[in-house]
Amino acid sequence: MKPTLVTGATGFIGWHVARQLLDRRDRVRILARTPAKVQQLEGAEVVCGDLQDAASLRSAVSGCAVVYHVAADYRLWAPHPEELFHSNVDGTRNLIEESRKAGVERFVYTSTVGCIGIPENGVGDENTPVTLEDMTGAYKRSKFLAEQEALKAAHEGFPIVIVNPTAPIGDHDIKPTPTGKIIVDYLKGNMPAYVDTGLNLVDVRDTARGHLLAAEVGRTGERYILGSENLTLAQIFDKLSSMSGIPAPKHQIPWHVAYMAGVVSTSWAKLSGQEPRAPIDAVRMAKKKMFVTPAKAVRELGFAASPVDGALRRAVDWFHANGYC
């Protein structure tokens, strides 16, 4: 059996992709800058490498039949935004090129729902028009450009499939992700108020399963939204309240007030070097509800997402058990 390479297994989605591959007895190879950070993935071969180091990528993809490129620099604020472009755009281009040279038979690229167009007061899908100018902040712009690299490679005949996960939730959100941080802040009582925004939540285990389906039956050059439920932030807090016993915030902040708070918070971060509590890019993103439909993935991949309550419960329990709150 040829090995399958997974990048990003020290992160949230990547860990679950590697876990599901191991559970079905695949031969798994993990690329990590710091191999010691690969936890609870016994049986995987771990190789040291970096998306900026072509030689390490060449070694990592050697002999692999399938590559899952899940790794990304996922930050909504960075003191040096160019780092996101180096990792997300240049790194993706480098891995695609080395995979092509190695004769990889299938490449699944993990993009983001942030690259999906959202119509005004509507629900987005893979065909909603969207441009680079629609991308808010360095993270979304870098992921959009990385997705263009994947589409370009597919157009040139490389067997690459793109998945666009929404906001995954569940256990093993180690960093945590921005969505996980919302849950942690809520559990710590650091959510006195909220803005009128919305997300599509999805169980991270379903997201990982969608990656495997994309490798098996996804069409080359196609994008697939991996999502589940469209929920307002107020609805998410109501669910967390019923699970944790912590009252949901009752006060809604007008967007312009949140925007000013983001400006102040981000300006202070530039001076102090500390991560802002309310990154201005996150506030800008919150102006639009990120509601989408996974209908194409359901139709073409056989993707089936479970209700998100179970994943929210696992997230709450895991964050508590691991000392996050």
ABEGO torsion letter per residue (X at the ends): XBBBBBBGAABAAAAAAAAAAAAAGBBBBBBBABAAABBGABGBBBBBBBAABAAAAAAAABGBABBBBABBBBBABBABAAAAAAAAAAAAAAAAAAAAAAGBABBBBBBBAAABBBBBGBBBBAABBBBAAABBEAAAAAAAAAAAAAAAAAAAGBBBBBBBBBBBBEBGBAOBBAAAAAAAAAAAGABABBBBBBBBBBBAAAAAAAAAAAAAABBBGBBBBBBBBBBBAAAAAAAAAAAAGBBBBABBBBAAAAAAAAAAAAAAAAAAGBBBABBAAAAAAAABBBBBBAAAAAAAAGBBBBBAAAAAAAAAAAAAAAGAX
